[in-house]
Amino acid sequence: DGSPFLLAPSVSLPDSTRNVNRLANIAAHGRERIEAWRRSSDDVVLHRSYFYRTRHVSGVPVVVTIYDLIAELFPDERVNSPGVVEARARSIEMADHVLAISETTRRDAIRHYGIDPARITTTPLASGLAIRGSAAGGDRRSTTVLYVGKRDGYKNFDALVDAVGDPAVPPDINLVAYGGGRLTKAEQRRLAEKGLAGRVTHIEPDPAQLDRLYRTAMAYVCPSKYEGFGLPVVEAMERACPVIVADAGALPEVADGAALSFDPDDPAQLTKHIVDLHEQPELRHQLSVAGEQQSSFFSWTRTAETTMAGYRAALEMGS
């Protein structure tokens, strides 16, 4: 089509098991190399779909994307972290240009890997959750606090449990944990110890249900100790859901003053925010408006434009 960029997808397989995911990566790698070799006489860019230790096709500029540095910063919480780090380091070394999904991830990568700042471009993400009608709503009389995703380790779900289980939190406030697998027996025991056994509900992944939860919840809380971006923050703000984030990783960057923040190691701060939102309709409204405005800065158009800037930089550096 005359485009100077190689944009053909590598492969698409169901993402149901780790082995299937590995097979997809192997197949993608092979497809990428074949396609790059076929187009090596053109001005093309190969945007790697994953981190590989092998060299790319000679003469074809390569771009890789860094989503976070969780394996580097939390090595005890990720299976095969040394392997991931080794592959990422090798891919970064071989790449002509690197993309990072937030300024925070960009700074972390520069600091950890010593990347030349000129070799790395920030390409913020955008929400892929379908918008179902207007996000505008009333004063959110719901007493639901929403949590989304995995709950282990650095995700810091325990801090949210401590916060909601604080005696200062009104007993009508309930917690909904969306996705991340069913509550484990250990989690159920801890909830019981905190007096929350009947106030916490787990909901299996369903996009329509998540959209509804964002629209009706009193607040969405992300207590994570590190995020390379924090996509649920954008999803919640798009739907005018008041947001509370930990002051960690890229979360303050994505929220940018449109959310309440707290020290992830101090659940008492989170407790206060939850109580304040429960008692102050004007605060809920203020955060709803601010969040919806902030979410407008994250669009796939912006992602595409910044990604294209990275491709151009790769062509210039690879020429």
Secondary structure, DSSP 8 states (H G I E B T S, - for coil): ---SS-----------SHHHHHHHHHHHHHHHHHHHHHTTTS---EE-SS--SS---TT--EEEEE---HHHH-GGGSTTHHHHHHHHHHHHHH-SEEEESSHHHHHHHHHHH---GGGEEE------S---S----S-----EEEEES--SGGG-HHHHHHHHTSTTS-TT-EEEEESSSS--HHHHHHHHHTT-TTTEEEE---HHHHHHHHHH-SEEEE--S--SS-HHHHHHHHTT--EEEESSTTHHHHHTTSSEEE-TT-HHHHHHHHHHHHH-HHHHHHHHHHHHHHHTT--HHHHHHHHHHHHHHHHHHH-
